[in-house]
Amino acid sequence: MNEMSRLKAAITREYEDDAEIDIEVHNPRNTQAVELYFRGEKMAKVMGKLALENPKHGQHVSGVLVKKNFNYHIVDPSDLSNYTNMITSVITQKQSVPYLGSKQLLHHYLNQLSGDVEKLDAHGKQTLRVFKSISITYEAGLVILEWVANPVNDMYADSCVSVILAADSSKAVSAKYLLSAPMKVDRMHFKECLLEMMADMFGSECLSSVYKADRTQITVDGKTAVIDLDTLVRHGVITVRVSVYNCSF
């Protein structure tokens, strides 16, 4: 008996008493061709919060694909700690911007940006909440922005910083305009500007010339999205989000 045959016999003896393991050990000759067959498709089991409701036909499932040994699971990011050894973290960003204007002027400009500015009292300091995600605290000569980092909130924070800098450089605003209601935008003109902007960004050939119920269709790199021109909500894979705070035509 050669070494490989003894190895085969040792492996067989090790697992022969284990009823849960069905193992076959093959000992091919030298230069003998060996063909191994693997399943081309892989099955993933949906677990945790994603499995609370029965899926519907054509529904897209979005989550984190976890591979353990030869098993695949799809879980919600918040369930990672329950089904894996991974721990999720939340990154909070804070940015300080020099600002020498008044609180009223800052509030006025931010109100023109989002139209949903909330006043909060956090740690004894008056804080403005913009886009329901960006906290803005006013201090002497300084404005502090704080938000939970993600692509959308980062975009909101950039917009807020631009508005703060604009307010700081435009201190001469009449008092009657301070804390005024958000400006009214001509919706038809806004839609025309939005379509023109998307044509400049993606090319006029990507925009559909047919509009249904104030919705337009845009196709980029073979991916199609339907954008509601009233709510700016997209139904697809391309997101266009626009904030208008000061326009002159």
Secondary structure, DSSP 8 states (H G I E B T S, - for coil): --HHHHHHHHHHHHHTT-TT---------TT--------SS--EEE-GGGGSS---TT-----EEEEETTEEEEE-GGGHHHHSS------EEEEEEE--S-HHHHHHHHHHHHS--EEEEETTEEEEEETTTEEEEEETTEEEEEEE-SHHHHHHHHHHHHHHHHHHH-----GGGTT-------HHHHHHHHHHHHHHHH-GGGB-S--BTTEEEEEETTEEEEEETTT--EEES-------S----
